[in-house]
Amino acid sequence: MMFSPTIDTAQSLSAANQVRQPGSKRPRQSNFELLRIVITLLVLMAHADFYAVGIPSVNEVTGAPVSAWSRYVVESLGLVVNVYIIISGYFGIKTRLQSVVNFLFKVMFWRIGILAGFVVAKLWCGYVIPASSADMLRMLIPGQGDWFVASYIILMMLAPILNNYIEKSSTGSLWKFVAGFCGFQFLLPWLVGNVFQEFNGGYSVLSFIGLYFLGAAVRRSLPQLKASASQWIGGYVFVSVVAGTVMFLAVWLTVSPCDNLMRMFLEHNGPVVMGANLMLFLAFAKMKFQSKTVNSIAASAFAVYLFHMHPLVKTLYVEICNYLFVNFNTATYLVLISLFIAGMFVGVVAVDFIRRYLWSRFSQLMFGDSDAGSMARLRIRIQRRGWA
């Protein structure tokens, strides 16, 4: 099966459609669609751990070692946001007006919808919104309070230049660039500390560029990688569990926070996280299957990320996670938080069908065709039922 080096920007976050030749309609590759669902759930899980509850304290490690160890492992498994960009680099971003508008439409739908929901809650039941009117207006700006969206928008603008370099580079040159880039960002923080802030622990467009090139290099070399999907997924789990265990043991044995070690194992642009992310990506790249259900759900997976990263929702998310962690034992907490995350995922995916339908109409009006893929079938079903 042949892959295209470029697809539309919005589709690259939609998990990499196959190349579409004029007049052809090929289904999305469900292995990458499933990967999008998995990494979205893992990100929600990670944000319910260290982000919401905090890194286990020395007292927690020594007083409740099983709970603390499990939290370190969960966090290690959930640091997978890099995979979104590896997918984009694997298939490439083709920055066109329609795809850029599609991405911004998705972001603004949830920005406006969430803000409207909080305003209704305030008027209807007196909910106190933890933000001023000026702050709420600023939340309408794409990327405000969400580093990923802001960095991805810049990556979209840079994509034509990056793609030109990739197309003209040999596979060996591409891997040399990736090795040099990764080595530079791995070593620099250890050599000069926090003097050089541009990488920002992976929370930056500069780190995205490295990941983008990594995805492109992997696309060139995937046929030569003989390990199976199960072997790659096993490697991802092994590295994550070992990383979590090393962090736990370091704190437990030294009775100190071990901040430098934590940075090495937890930063998104660190060798441990990037290595585990690459193995997770390769596991799904080696899978081959098709599922209309998976494809349909995955089309809204990024909406779940957007929803939970909205500043107002993020505040509630942290409060709920903290409440469950403080008031229940470890086993009950894990069950409840899993149900909470699953419920959020299902709810947002359901609501996102509205956004997908509106985009299919808007896209057809503005660009003369629909770029929404499976939404064409949804639109037909809605019309047949007389809902529109």
Solvent accessible surface area in square Angstrom, and as a share of the most:
residue,aa,sasa,rsa
1,M,154,0.69
2,M,152,0.68
3,F,49,0.21
4,S,10,0.06
5,P,64,0.40
6,T,37,0.21
7,I,11,0.06
8,D,15,0.08
9,T,0,0.00
10,A,3,0.02
11,Q,14,0.06
12,S,0,0.00
13,L,2,0.01
14,S,10,0.06
15,A,0,0.00
16,A,0,0.00
17,N,1,0.01
18,Q,12,0.05
19,V,32,0.19
20,R,103,0.38
21,Q,95,0.42
22,P,134,0.84
23,G,90,0.87
24,S,37,0.24
25,K,194,0.82
26,R,97,0.36
27,P,78,0.49
28,R,28,0.10
29,Q,5,0.02
30,S,0,0.00
31,N,2,0.01
32,F,1,0.00
33,E,0,0.00
34,L,53,0.26
35,L,0,0.00
36,R,1,0.00
37,I,19,0.10
38,V,42,0.24
39,I,0,0.00
40,T,1,0.01
41,L,62,0.31
42,L,27,0.14
43,V,5,0.03
44,L,1,0.00
45,M,50,0.23
46,A,4,0.03
47,H,42,0.19
48,A,3,0.02
49,D,8,0.04
50,F,18,0.08
51,Y,116,0.44
52,A,8,0.06
53,V,32,0.18
54,G,27,0.26
55,I,90,0.46
56,P,6,0.04
57,S,59,0.38
58,V,36,0.21
59,N,123,0.63
60,E,35,0.16
61,V,0,0.00
62,T,63,0.37
63,G,63,0.61
64,A,43,0.33
65,P,53,0.33
66,V,116,0.67
67,S,15,0.10
68,A,0,0.00
69,W,93,0.32
70,S,21,0.13
71,R,14,0.05
72,Y,0,0.00
73,V,13,0.07
74,V,32,0.18
75,E,13,0.06
76,S,13,0.08
77,L,36,0.18
78,G,2,0.02
79,L,16,0.08
80,V,0,0.00
81,V,8,0.05
82,N,2,0.01
83,V,0,0.00
84,Y,2,0.01
85,I,0,0.00
86,I,1,0.00
87,I,2,0.01
88,S,0,0.00
89,G,1,0.01
90,Y,1,0.01
91,F,0,0.00
92,G,3,0.02
93,I,0,0.00
94,K,102,0.43
95,T,40,0.23
96,R,100,0.36
97,L,127,0.63
98,Q,21,0.09
99,S,0,0.00
100,V,24,0.14
101,V,39,0.22
102,N,13,0.07
103,F,2,0.01
104,L,58,0.29
105,F,48,0.20
106,K,9,0.04
107,V,2,0.01
108,M,51,0.23
109,F,43,0.18
110,W,15,0.05
111,R,13,0.05
112,I,95,0.48
113,G,40,0.39
114,I,11,0.06
115,L,21,0.10
116,A,50,0.38
117,G,40,0.38
118,F,20,0.08
119,V,57,0.33
120,V,86,0.49
121,A,29,0.23
122,K,102,0.43
123,L,144,0.71
124,W,214,0.75
125,C,98,0.58
126,G,50,0.48
127,Y,66,0.25
128,V,123,0.71
129,I,16,0.08
130,P,75,0.47
131,A,25,0.19
132,S,60,0.38
133,S,79,0.51
134,A,51,0.39
135,D,51,0.27
136,M,26,0.11
137,L,120,0.60
138,R,115,0.42
139,M,17,0.08
140,L,51,0.25
141,I,95,0.48
142,P,45,0.28
143,G,10,0.10
144,Q,73,0.32
145,G,42,0.41
146,D,3,0.02
147,W,64,0.22
148,F,0,0.00
149,V,1,0.00
150,A,41,0.32
151,S,10,0.06
152,Y,0,0.00
153,I,42,0.21
154,I,83,0.42
155,L,0,0.00
156,M,0,0.00
157,M,99,0.44
158,L,56,0.28
159,A,0,0.00
160,P,71,0.45
161,I,121,0.61
162,L,18,0.09
163,N,16,0.08
164,N,72,0.37
165,Y,95,0.36
166,I,9,0.04
167,E,106,0.48
168,K,159,0.67
169,S,16,0.10
170,S,67,0.43
171,T,51,0.30
172,G,40,0.38
173,S,51,0.33
174,L,0,0.00
175,W,84,0.29
176,K,155,0.66
177,F,71,0.29
178,V,6,0.04
179,A,67,0.52
180,G,46,0.45
181,F,30,0.12
182,C,15,0.09
183,G,26,0.25
184,F,105,0.44
185,Q,3,0.01
186,F,47,0.19
187,L,109,0.54
188,L,24,0.12
189,P,28,0.18
190,W,118,0.41
191,L,134,0.67
192,V,63,0.36
193,G,28,0.27
194,N,107,0.55
195,V,128,0.73
196,F,83,0.34
197,Q,105,0.47
198,E,99,0.45
199,F,8,0.03
200,N,83,0.42
201,G,15,0.14
202,G,2,0.02
203,Y,91,0.34
204,S,15,0.10
205,V,35,0.20
206,L,53,0.26
207,S,2,0.02
208,F,1,0.01
209,I,27,0.14
210,G,2,0.01
211,L,4,0.02
212,Y,1,0.00
213,F,7,0.03
214,L,9,0.04
215,G,0,0.00
216,A,1,0.00
217,A,0,0.00
218,V,1,0.01
219,R,36,0.13
220,R,71,0.26
221,S,15,0.10
222,L,17,0.08
223,P,88,0.56
224,Q,120,0.53
225,L,52,0.26
226,K,172,0.73
227,A,31,0.24
228,S,51,0.33
229,A,20,0.15
230,S,78,0.51
231,Q,118,0.53
232,W,49,0.17
233,I,56,0.28
234,G,36,0.35
235,G,18,0.18
236,Y,10,0.04
237,V,67,0.38
238,F,137,0.57
239,V,41,0.23
240,S,2,0.01
241,V,49,0.28
242,V,62,0.36
243,A,3,0.02
244,G,0,0.00
245,T,39,0.22
246,V,55,0.31
247,M,0,0.00
248,F,19,0.08
249,L,69,0.34
250,A,19,0.15
251,V,2,0.01
252,W,114,0.40
253,L,125,0.62
254,T,79,0.46
255,V,94,0.54
256,S,39,0.25
257,P,82,0.51
258,C,29,0.17
259,D,105,0.54
260,N,97,0.50
261,L,46,0.23
262,M,11,0.05
263,R,55,0.20
264,M,71,0.32
265,F,25,0.10
266,L,29,0.15
267,E,44,0.20
268,H,13,0.06
269,N,5,0.03
270,G,7,0.06
271,P,52,0.33
272,V,30,0.17
273,V,7,0.04
274,M,9,0.04
275,G,28,0.27
276,A,5,0.04
277,N,1,0.01
278,L,40,0.20
279,M,36,0.16
280,L,2,0.01
281,F,0,0.00
282,L,4,0.02
283,A,0,0.00
284,F,12,0.05
285,A,1,0.01
286,K,57,0.24
287,M,57,0.25
288,K,122,0.52
289,F,72,0.30
290,Q,102,0.45
291,S,32,0.21
292,K,158,0.67
293,T,91,0.53
294,V,26,0.15
295,N,17,0.09
296,S,28,0.18
297,I,62,0.31
298,A,0,0.00
299,A,11,0.08
300,S,0,0.00
301,A,0,0.00
302,F,0,0.00
303,A,0,0.00
304,V,0,0.00
305,Y,3,0.01
306,L,12,0.06
307,F,47,0.20
308,H,2,0.01
309,M,12,0.05
310,H,3,0.01
311,P,27,0.17
312,L,4,0.02
313,V,11,0.06
314,K,35,0.15
315,T,53,0.31
316,L,60,0.30
317,Y,3,0.01
318,V,36,0.21
319,E,97,0.44
320,I,67,0.34
321,C,0,0.00
322,N,48,0.25
323,Y,132,0.50
324,L,22,0.11
325,F,53,0.22
326,V,114,0.66
327,N,80,0.41
328,F,80,0.33
329,N,103,0.53
330,T,48,0.28
331,A,70,0.54
332,T,49,0.28
333,Y,17,0.06
334,L,75,0.37
335,V,89,0.51
336,L,54,0.27
337,I,11,0.06
338,S,64,0.41
339,L,116,0.58
340,F,51,0.21
341,I,13,0.06
342,A,48,0.37
343,G,44,0.43
344,M,25,0.11
345,F,16,0.07
346,V,100,0.57
347,G,34,0.33
348,V,7,0.04
349,V,13,0.08
350,A,60,0.47
351,V,69,0.40
352,D,0,0.00
353,F,65,0.27
354,I,98,0.50
355,R,9,0.03
356,R,7,0.03
357,Y,33,0.12
358,L,80,0.40
359,W,3,0.01
360,S,0,0.00
361,R,95,0.35
362,F,70,0.29
363,S,0,0.00
364,Q,86,0.38
365,L,144,0.72
366,M,115,0.51
367,F,60,0.25
368,G,62,0.60
369,D,78,0.40
370,S,35,0.23
371,D,15,0.08
372,A,12,0.10
373,G,30,0.29
374,S,21,0.14
375,M,2,0.01
376,A,37,0.29
377,R,119,0.44
378,L,26,0.13
379,R,28,0.10
380,I,82,0.41
381,R,106,0.39
382,I,24,0.12
383,Q,86,0.38
384,R,196,0.72
385,R,136,0.49
386,G,60,0.58
387,W,178,0.63
388,A,71,0.55
